[in-house]
Amino acid sequence: MSQTLAAVSGSLGSIGYGLAAIGPGVGVGIIFGNGTQALARQPEAAGLIRANQILGFAFCEALALIGLVMPFVYGK
């Protein structure tokens, strides 16, 4: 007697991307949270802080986009 209780079908890459999106999400939260604290402590350095925030955000989002593309590249 062999019964299948649950079957996994579809692309596991989409599940992997869902889990991989947690990292950039946390990273973006940390970047903007700490940037807000830095702006509150030193408002005269707003231009430099904002530029660094945008740069860090771009790197985090690039990692998220790479994670989105990889299941399609290495998928079946």
SULKAQUI-V145162 format. One line per field, one symbol per residue. burial: # if it has 24 or more other ideal C-beta (glycine too) atoms within 12 Angstrom, else .. A space follows every 50 residues. Layout:
burial = ???
This chain:
burial = ................#......#..##..#...#.............#. ..#..##..#..##..#.........
